[in-house]
Every structure is written in structure tokens, then in C-alpha cells.
Amino acid sequence: MPVVARTGLAQFCDVFCDRGAFTPTQAEQVLAAGLRCGLKARIHAEQLSHSGGAMVAVKLGAASADHLEMVNARDIRALARSNVACTLLPGCHFHLDLKQRAPARKLISAGAIVALATDFNPGTSPTLNMQMILSLACAQLRMSPAEAISAATINGAYALRMHDRVGSLEVGKLADFSVFDVDDYREIPYYFGVNRCSMTFKRGAVVYSKNGHAEK
């Protein structure tokens, strides 16, 4: 871990705290070791069982607690009082057909910072499609289109501790954004599994265009 931190191979230290994986005590030891090396903490918590991982995230001031399908009322209150981003991964419970879904409405109502991500991996969420994630967040987690888009942009940037550079259109930021071929922003999650993106910009330059033109 010190070598990884010193050579800049990673910015975060992540741990999976759940039944059959790391216990809360073990997870705290792993993340504390990462923090001592200068790596910011992240934790996969409360996915398959209520393990106590959410409280570890709050205790250590983790950048993000991911999954959170099994959080209870105490966890929600603690997360809402913290600066931990609650990163929900609806693609995972969709692919695995899990009946328990993250309580997005309760987290939002409590004032928690809710983000969205694909959780792209070959085992539990083999998708790169953030538009599909927005659709699932609205249809299955009962988030509004505005809440889902905010969760996928500025709150997602906050979960990566990059909100000072990306995640919103503001003076001084990097101008990373996408343009969608829709009449209303609410159509982005409405068209599930359909790519409505017509252009993508990085640092103000076109890197993708539906008509095939992009700046080098």
C-alpha cells in the first residue's frame, strides 16, 4: 500500500465490508492503513447483509460508501450528518435480480449526499451505460430525473473528490460535459437503454460526435 500511494498508482483505498468478505473491524484496519499512506477511503457497504460498513465509512470520513441496499434508519441518519457520498449502484441489483434496493428516497429525505455509478464489473454489473443507470434510478429507486442527473454529475464528482474541477458547468472547471439529442432533460432517463448522447466534450474540446467529427 505505501508503494502504491508513493508511486501514484491509486488515489483511493477501497474495501468490501460484507458477509463473507471483510468484517467492520478488518475493513477499518485496511482503510486506516490507506489513510496513513495518504489514500482516501472508500467502502462497499451493506450490499448483501447489514454488516456495519456504513458506520465505518462515517467514522473514517470515507469519500464514498457504495451499494447501501441494507442500511437501517440509524445508518441513514449517520450518513446524512456526514460528508460521505452514498453511491448507489442500481445496475448491480438489476443484473443480480436482488429484491432489496437502496433506499434512495429515505437517504435523500434525510439530507444525505446521493451519487450514482455503474459499478461496472464482469461479475455483478456488466454495463458501461450511465443513461441506463439513470433510468433504473428513476424507475426502481424512485428518484426524480433531476435528482438522478445531479447524482450522476456533481454528486458523482464529489464522491471522487473532483467536484472542484468537474461535475457541473461553472467558471474555472474543466468543461467536461455531454450534449443529448432530447427536447427535455427528463427524456434522458426516459429512453432506457438508448444512447441519446450526440456530443461529448473534455476540457472544452469535442472528443465524441455522433456525426463522426471530433477534435484531436
C-alpha positions as CSV (number, residue, x, y, z in Angstrom):
1,M,0.0,0.0,0.0
2,P,2.8,2.5,0.7
3,V,4.3,1.7,-2.7
4,V,1.0,2.2,-4.4
5,A,0.5,5.6,-2.7
6,R,4.1,6.8,-3.2
7,T,4.1,6.0,-6.9
8,G,0.7,7.5,-7.6
9,L,-0.9,4.3,-8.8
10,A,-4.1,5.0,-6.8
11,Q,-5.8,7.8,-5.0
12,F,-8.3,5.7,-3.0
13,C,-8.2,2.6,-0.8
14,D,-11.4,0.5,-1.2
15,V,-12.7,-2.4,0.9
16,F,-15.7,-4.7,0.6
17,C,-17.3,-5.0,4.0
18,D,-20.0,-7.7,4.0
19,R,-20.9,-11.2,4.9
20,G,-18.1,-13.5,3.5
21,A,-15.8,-10.6,2.9
22,F,-14.1,-8.1,5.4
23,T,-15.7,-7.6,8.8
24,P,-16.1,-4.0,10.0
25,T,-13.0,-4.3,12.2
26,Q,-11.0,-5.6,9.3
27,A,-12.4,-3.0,7.0
28,E,-11.5,-0.2,9.4
29,Q,-7.9,-1.6,9.7
30,V,-7.5,-1.7,5.9
31,L,-8.9,1.8,5.4
32,A,-6.9,3.3,8.3
33,A,-3.7,1.8,6.8
34,G,-4.6,3.5,3.5
35,L,-5.3,6.8,5.2
36,R,-1.9,6.7,6.9
37,C,-0.4,6.4,3.4
38,G,-2.4,9.3,2.0
39,L,-5.0,7.2,0.2
40,K,-8.6,8.4,0.6
41,A,-11.1,5.8,1.9
42,R,-14.0,4.2,0.0
43,I,-16.1,1.2,1.2
44,H,-18.5,-1.2,-0.4
45,A,-21.1,-1.5,2.4
46,E,-24.4,-3.1,3.3
47,Q,-24.9,-4.8,0.0
48,L,-25.9,-8.3,0.8
49,S,-26.3,-8.0,4.5
50,H,-26.3,-5.4,7.3
51,S,-22.6,-5.6,8.2
52,G,-21.8,-2.2,9.8
53,G,-19.8,-0.9,6.9
54,A,-21.8,2.3,6.6
55,M,-20.8,3.3,10.2
56,V,-17.2,2.5,9.4
57,A,-17.4,4.9,6.4
58,V,-18.8,7.6,8.7
59,K,-16.2,7.0,11.4
60,L,-13.3,7.3,9.0
61,G,-14.8,10.1,6.9
62,A,-14.7,8.0,3.7
63,A,-15.2,9.7,0.4
64,S,-17.9,7.2,-0.5
65,A,-20.0,4.3,0.8
66,D,-21.2,2.2,-2.1
67,H,-24.3,0.0,-2.5
68,L,-26.1,0.6,0.8
69,E,-29.1,-1.7,0.0
70,M,-29.3,-3.0,3.5
71,V,-28.8,0.2,5.5
72,N,-31.1,0.8,8.5
73,A,-32.6,4.0,10.0
74,R,-29.5,4.6,12.2
75,D,-27.2,4.3,9.3
76,I,-29.2,6.7,7.2
77,R,-29.2,9.3,10.0
78,A,-25.4,9.0,10.4
79,L,-24.7,9.2,6.7
80,A,-26.9,12.2,6.3
81,R,-24.9,14.0,9.1
82,S,-21.6,13.1,7.4
83,N,-19.8,14.2,4.3
84,V,-19.8,10.6,2.9
85,A,-21.2,10.3,-0.5
86,C,-23.8,7.5,-0.7
87,T,-23.1,6.0,-4.1
88,L,-26.0,3.8,-5.3
89,L,-25.5,1.1,-7.9
90,P,-28.9,0.1,-9.4
91,G,-27.2,-1.8,-12.2
92,C,-26.0,-4.3,-9.7
93,H,-29.3,-5.2,-8.2
94,F,-30.9,-5.2,-11.7
95,H,-28.3,-7.6,-13.0
96,L,-28.4,-9.9,-10.0
97,D,-32.2,-9.5,-9.6
98,L,-31.9,-8.5,-6.0
99,K,-35.2,-7.7,-4.3
100,Q,-33.7,-5.3,-1.7
101,R,-32.9,-2.0,-3.3
102,A,-31.0,1.0,-1.9
103,P,-33.4,3.4,-0.1
104,A,-32.7,6.4,-2.2
105,R,-35.8,8.3,-1.2
106,K,-35.0,7.9,2.6
107,L,-31.4,8.9,2.0
108,I,-32.4,12.0,0.0
109,S,-35.1,13.0,2.5
110,A,-32.6,12.7,5.4
111,G,-30.2,15.0,3.6
112,A,-27.6,12.5,2.5
113,I,-25.3,13.1,-0.5
114,V,-26.6,10.6,-3.0
115,A,-24.5,9.7,-6.1
116,L,-25.0,7.1,-8.9
117,A,-22.5,4.9,-10.7
118,T,-22.4,1.9,-12.9
119,D,-20.3,-0.4,-10.6
120,F,-19.0,-1.8,-13.9
121,N,-17.5,-5.2,-13.4
122,P,-17.9,-8.6,-15.1
123,G,-19.4,-10.3,-12.0
124,T,-22.3,-8.2,-10.9
125,S,-22.8,-5.2,-13.1
126,P,-21.5,-5.6,-16.7
127,T,-22.7,-2.2,-18.0
128,L,-20.9,1.0,-19.0
129,N,-24.2,2.7,-19.8
130,M,-24.8,5.6,-17.4
131,Q,-28.0,6.5,-19.2
132,M,-29.4,3.1,-18.2
133,I,-28.3,3.7,-14.6
134,L,-30.3,7.0,-14.7
135,S,-33.3,5.0,-16.0
136,L,-33.0,2.4,-13.2
137,A,-32.6,5.1,-10.6
138,C,-35.8,6.8,-11.6
139,A,-37.9,3.6,-12.2
140,Q,-36.7,1.4,-9.4
141,L,-35.2,3.8,-6.8
142,R,-38.0,6.4,-7.3
143,M,-35.5,9.2,-7.9
144,S,-36.7,12.2,-10.0
145,P,-34.9,12.8,-13.3
146,A,-33.3,16.0,-11.8
147,E,-32.1,14.0,-8.7
148,A,-30.7,11.3,-10.8
149,I,-28.8,13.6,-13.1
150,S,-27.4,15.5,-10.2
151,A,-26.4,12.3,-8.5
152,A,-24.6,11.2,-11.7
153,T,-22.8,14.5,-12.3
154,I,-21.9,16.9,-9.4
155,N,-22.5,14.3,-6.7
156,G,-20.6,11.7,-8.6
157,A,-17.7,14.1,-8.9
158,Y,-18.0,14.8,-5.2
159,A,-17.8,11.0,-4.5
160,L,-14.4,11.1,-6.4
161,R,-13.4,14.3,-4.6
162,M,-13.2,16.0,-8.0
163,H,-16.2,18.4,-7.6
164,D,-13.9,21.4,-7.6
165,R,-12.9,20.5,-11.2
166,V,-15.7,18.7,-12.9
167,G,-19.4,17.7,-12.4
168,S,-21.1,21.0,-13.2
169,L,-20.8,23.8,-15.7
170,E,-19.1,26.6,-13.7
171,V,-16.4,29.1,-14.4
172,G,-13.0,27.6,-13.6
173,K,-14.0,24.0,-14.1
174,L,-12.7,21.8,-16.9
175,A,-15.7,21.9,-19.3
176,D,-16.3,18.1,-19.3
177,F,-19.9,17.7,-20.5
178,S,-22.2,15.8,-22.8
179,V,-24.9,17.1,-25.2
180,F,-28.0,15.0,-25.6
181,D,-30.4,14.8,-28.5
182,V,-33.6,15.4,-26.5
183,D,-36.2,18.1,-26.1
184,D,-36.3,17.9,-22.3
185,Y,-33.7,16.7,-19.8
186,R,-36.3,14.3,-18.4
187,E,-36.1,12.3,-21.7
188,I,-32.5,11.2,-20.8
189,P,-33.7,8.6,-18.3
190,Y,-37.0,8.1,-20.1
191,Y,-35.3,6.4,-23.1
192,F,-33.9,3.4,-21.2
193,G,-31.0,1.5,-22.9
194,V,-30.9,4.1,-25.7
195,N,-27.9,6.2,-26.4
196,R,-29.2,9.8,-26.8
197,C,-25.7,11.4,-26.5
198,S,-24.8,13.4,-29.6
199,M,-21.6,15.0,-28.4
200,T,-19.1,14.7,-25.6
201,F,-16.6,17.4,-24.6
202,K,-13.4,17.0,-22.5
203,R,-11.7,20.2,-21.3
204,G,-13.9,22.1,-23.8
205,A,-12.8,20.0,-26.8
206,V,-15.1,17.6,-28.7
207,V,-13.9,14.0,-28.1
208,Y,-17.0,12.3,-29.5
209,S,-19.6,13.4,-32.1
210,K,-22.5,11.3,-33.4
211,N,-21.6,12.6,-36.9
212,G,-18.1,11.3,-36.5
213,H,-16.3,14.6,-36.2
214,A,-14.0,15.1,-33.2
215,E,-11.1,17.4,-32.3
216,K,-7.8,15.7,-31.7
